[in-house]
Amino acid sequence: MKHLLIPLFILGCISLLTGYFRFIVDDKGNIPINRFRLTGCIGDVLVGMVLGTSDLCARQLSDKAKSALLVYGGIALFFLGFQLGT
């Protein structure tokens, strides 16, 4: 099982980063540099996670819900990797 850890962590990183970047880009595909430099747009990510989770609970598959699923999937992969590593 130890040979699965590295690909599992890589998939977790890709999933987390994809979900994060989907939250912070605007409709035109631009990243707000002034907010990104100071806080990393963590407020946008947190608000997006709340809205995406509420969409998931309402069984609607919006863009924010897809991004929230990617972030949750990345967290689950990391958790699984750390559990297999011990």
ChimeraX commands (.cxc) that place a marker at each C-alpha (Angstrom):
marker #1 position 0.00,0.00,0.00 radius 0.5
marker #1 position 2.95,2.35,0.47 radius 0.5
marker #1 position 3.48,2.56,-3.29 radius 0.5
marker #1 position 0.07,4.26,-3.67 radius 0.5
marker #1 position 0.86,7.18,-1.37 radius 0.5
marker #1 position 2.72,9.44,-3.81 radius 0.5
marker #1 position 0.08,9.26,-6.59 radius 0.5
marker #1 position -2.64,9.71,-3.98 radius 0.5
marker #1 position -1.04,12.87,-2.63 radius 0.5
marker #1 position -0.42,14.19,-6.15 radius 0.5
marker #1 position -4.08,13.65,-7.06 radius 0.5
marker #1 position -5.09,15.35,-3.80 radius 0.5
marker #1 position -2.92,18.38,-4.62 radius 0.5
marker #1 position -4.29,18.63,-8.14 radius 0.5
marker #1 position -7.85,18.36,-6.90 radius 0.5
marker #1 position -7.37,20.99,-4.19 radius 0.5
marker #1 position -5.60,23.44,-6.49 radius 0.5
marker #1 position -8.15,23.00,-9.27 radius 0.5
marker #1 position -11.03,23.68,-6.89 radius 0.5
marker #1 position -9.19,26.66,-5.37 radius 0.5
marker #1 position -8.43,28.22,-8.75 radius 0.5
marker #1 position -12.00,27.66,-9.94 radius 0.5
marker #1 position -13.20,29.70,-6.94 radius 0.5
marker #1 position -10.88,32.68,-7.39 radius 0.5
marker #1 position -11.17,33.34,-11.13 radius 0.5
marker #1 position -13.88,35.64,-12.41 radius 0.5
marker #1 position -16.14,35.14,-15.43 radius 0.5
marker #1 position -13.45,36.30,-17.84 radius 0.5
marker #1 position -10.83,33.96,-16.38 radius 0.5
marker #1 position -8.85,36.69,-14.60 radius 0.5
marker #1 position -7.51,36.50,-11.07 radius 0.5
marker #1 position -7.94,39.66,-8.94 radius 0.5
marker #1 position -4.26,40.33,-8.30 radius 0.5
marker #1 position -4.74,43.03,-5.64 radius 0.5
marker #1 position -6.81,40.73,-3.42 radius 0.5
marker #1 position -4.73,37.66,-4.27 radius 0.5
marker #1 position -1.46,39.27,-3.18 radius 0.5
marker #1 position -2.66,40.19,0.27 radius 0.5
marker #1 position -4.93,37.34,1.34 radius 0.5
marker #1 position -4.78,34.72,-1.39 radius 0.5
marker #1 position -8.52,35.32,-1.98 radius 0.5
marker #1 position -9.27,33.07,0.99 radius 0.5
marker #1 position -12.52,34.97,1.56 radius 0.5
marker #1 position -13.70,34.14,-1.95 radius 0.5
marker #1 position -12.81,30.50,-1.38 radius 0.5
marker #1 position -14.64,30.31,1.95 radius 0.5
marker #1 position -17.76,32.01,0.59 radius 0.5
marker #1 position -17.61,29.76,-2.48 radius 0.5
marker #1 position -17.31,26.68,-0.30 radius 0.5
marker #1 position -20.38,27.69,1.71 radius 0.5
marker #1 position -22.41,28.46,-1.42 radius 0.5
marker #1 position -21.19,25.30,-3.15 radius 0.5
marker #1 position -22.04,23.16,-0.14 radius 0.5
marker #1 position -25.51,24.68,0.06 radius 0.5
marker #1 position -25.98,23.92,-3.65 radius 0.5
marker #1 position -24.86,20.35,-3.04 radius 0.5
marker #1 position -27.33,20.00,-0.16 radius 0.5
marker #1 position -30.07,21.32,-2.46 radius 0.5
marker #1 position -28.95,18.75,-5.09 radius 0.5
marker #1 position -27.99,21.38,-7.64 radius 0.5
marker #1 position -24.75,20.94,-9.56 radius 0.5
marker #1 position -23.63,24.53,-10.11 radius 0.5
marker #1 position -20.09,25.70,-10.82 radius 0.5
marker #1 position -19.50,26.44,-7.16 radius 0.5
marker #1 position -20.79,22.99,-6.23 radius 0.5
marker #1 position -18.33,21.39,-8.66 radius 0.5
marker #1 position -15.48,23.41,-7.17 radius 0.5
marker #1 position -16.54,22.45,-3.65 radius 0.5
marker #1 position -16.60,18.79,-4.71 radius 0.5
marker #1 position -13.05,19.12,-6.04 radius 0.5
marker #1 position -11.86,20.63,-2.76 radius 0.5
marker #1 position -13.67,18.00,-0.68 radius 0.5
marker #1 position -12.25,15.28,-2.91 radius 0.5
marker #1 position -8.72,16.63,-2.43 radius 0.5
marker #1 position -9.16,16.72,1.32 radius 0.5
marker #1 position -10.50,13.17,1.27 radius 0.5
marker #1 position -7.52,11.97,-0.79 radius 0.5
marker #1 position -5.10,13.58,1.66 radius 0.5
marker #1 position -6.93,12.04,4.59 radius 0.5
marker #1 position -6.86,8.63,2.92 radius 0.5
marker #1 position -3.17,9.00,2.13 radius 0.5
marker #1 position -2.27,9.86,5.69 radius 0.5
marker #1 position -4.35,6.97,6.98 radius 0.5
marker #1 position -2.63,4.51,4.64 radius 0.5
marker #1 position 0.78,5.92,5.55 radius 0.5
marker #1 position 0.54,5.10,9.23 radius 0.5
marker link #1:1,2 radius 0.2
marker link #1:2,3 radius 0.2
marker link #1:3,4 radius 0.2
marker link #1:4,5 radius 0.2
marker link #1:5,6 radius 0.2
marker link #1:6,7 radius 0.2
marker link #1:7,8 radius 0.2
marker link #1:8,9 radius 0.2
marker link #1:9,10 radius 0.2
marker link #1:10,11 radius 0.2
marker link #1:11,12 radius 0.2
marker link #1:12,13 radius 0.2
marker link #1:13,14 radius 0.2
marker link #1:14,15 radius 0.2
marker link #1:15,16 radius 0.2
marker link #1:16,17 radius 0.2
marker link #1:17,18 radius 0.2
marker link #1:18,19 radius 0.2
marker link #1:19,20 radius 0.2
marker link #1:20,21 radius 0.2
marker link #1:21,22 radius 0.2
marker link #1:22,23 radius 0.2
marker link #1:23,24 radius 0.2
marker link #1:24,25 radius 0.2
marker link #1:25,26 radius 0.2
marker link #1:26,27 radius 0.2
marker link #1:27,28 radius 0.2
marker link #1:28,29 radius 0.2
marker link #1:29,30 radius 0.2
marker link #1:30,31 radius 0.2
marker link #1:31,32 radius 0.2
marker link #1:32,33 radius 0.2
marker link #1:33,34 radius 0.2
marker link #1:34,35 radius 0.2
marker link #1:35,36 radius 0.2
marker link #1:36,37 radius 0.2
marker link #1:37,38 radius 0.2
marker link #1:38,39 radius 0.2
marker link #1:39,40 radius 0.2
marker link #1:40,41 radius 0.2
marker link #1:41,42 radius 0.2
marker link #1:42,43 radius 0.2
marker link #1:43,44 radius 0.2
marker link #1:44,45 radius 0.2
marker link #1:45,46 radius 0.2
marker link #1:46,47 radius 0.2
marker link #1:47,48 radius 0.2
marker link #1:48,49 radius 0.2
marker link #1:49,50 radius 0.2
marker link #1:50,51 radius 0.2
marker link #1:51,52 radius 0.2
marker link #1:52,53 radius 0.2
marker link #1:53,54 radius 0.2
marker link #1:54,55 radius 0.2
marker link #1:55,56 radius 0.2
marker link #1:56,57 radius 0.2
marker link #1:57,58 radius 0.2
marker link #1:58,59 radius 0.2
marker link #1:59,60 radius 0.2
marker link #1:60,61 radius 0.2
marker link #1:61,62 radius 0.2
marker link #1:62,63 radius 0.2
marker link #1:63,64 radius 0.2
marker link #1:64,65 radius 0.2
marker link #1:65,66 radius 0.2
marker link #1:66,67 radius 0.2
marker link #1:67,68 radius 0.2
marker link #1:68,69 radius 0.2
marker link #1:69,70 radius 0.2
marker link #1:70,71 radius 0.2
marker link #1:71,72 radius 0.2
marker link #1:72,73 radius 0.2
marker link #1:73,74 radius 0.2
marker link #1:74,75 radius 0.2
marker link #1:75,76 radius 0.2
marker link #1:76,77 radius 0.2
marker link #1:77,78 radius 0.2
marker link #1:78,79 radius 0.2
marker link #1:79,80 radius 0.2
marker link #1:80,81 radius 0.2
marker link #1:81,82 radius 0.2
marker link #1:82,83 radius 0.2
marker link #1:83,84 radius 0.2
marker link #1:84,85 radius 0.2
marker link #1:85,86 radius 0.2
view
